[in-house]
């Protein structure tokens, strides 16, 4: 079963994404900021992480750097209302698996998760 972590400072985003993914039978965890996400990752193994880029305090790119150091196999899908080519490109250079813009499109979210899960399955088979 694919384990997903949603990291976003907006409760509405966390709750709606969690509901969508839980209905698809994924195991879903949430964190309201970067430090909470990093603490959770020390206790729980995750397969995929949705990570907001713009958060107060530690932003998503900082979190991505720390996650890549300690959890290099975690597939990270960046999400942002402030989407730009530069930000997405920087996240990709830092190792993000994908990048989605808010407002999140249900089909895009499910496609991104499905692709990530398939990628994980292939990685495990090899």
Residue pairs with C-beta under 8 A, 6 or more apart in sequence:
1 25
1 26
1 27
2 26
2 27
2 47
2 48
2 113
2 116
2 117
2 120
3 26
3 27
3 28
3 29
3 44
3 45
3 46
3 47
3 48
4 21
4 26
4 27
4 28
4 29
4 46
4 47
4 48
4 49
4 50
4 113
5 28
5 29
5 30
5 31
5 37
5 40
5 41
5 44
5 46
5 48
5 49
5 50
6 13
6 14
6 17
6 18
6 21
6 28
6 29
6 30
6 31
6 49
6 50
7 30
7 31
7 32
7 33
7 34
7 36
7 37
7 49
7 50
7 51
7 52
7 55
7 60
7 63
8 14
8 17
8 30
8 32
8 50
8 51
8 52
8 55
8 79
9 32
9 33
9 52
9 55
9 56
10 52
11 32
13 52
13 79
13 102
13 104
14 30
14 32
15 30
16 104
17 28
17 50
17 104
17 109
18 28
18 30
20 106
20 109
20 110
21 28
21 109
21 113
22 28
24 110
24 113
26 113
29 40
29 44
29 46
31 37
31 39
31 40
33 55
33 56
33 57
33 58
34 55
34 57
34 58
34 59
34 60
34 62
34 63
34 66
35 57
35 58
37 49
37 51
37 63
37 67
38 63
38 66
38 67
41 67
41 70
41 71
41 74
46 71
46 74
47 74
47 75
47 116
47 117
47 120
48 74
48 75
48 76
48 77
48 97
48 113
48 116
48 117
48 120
49 67
49 74
49 75
49 76
49 77
50 77
50 79
50 100
51 60
51 63
51 64
51 67
51 76
51 77
51 78
51 79
51 96
52 60
52 78
52 79
52 80
53 59
53 60
53 61
53 78
53 79
53 80
53 82
53 87
53 91
54 60
54 80
54 81
54 82
55 63
60 78
60 80
60 91
61 90
61 91
61 94
64 76
64 78
64 91
64 94
64 95
64 96
65 94
67 74
67 76
68 94
68 95
72 95
73 123
75 97
75 116
75 119
75 120
76 95
76 96
76 97
77 96
77 97
77 98
77 99
77 100
77 112
77 113
77 116
78 88
78 91
78 96
78 98
78 99
78 100
79 99
79 100
79 101
79 102
79 104
80 87
80 88
80 99
80 100
80 101
80 102
81 101
81 102
81 103
83 99
83 101
83 102
87 99
88 99
91 99
92 99
97 116
97 119
98 112
98 115
98 116
100 108
100 109
100 112
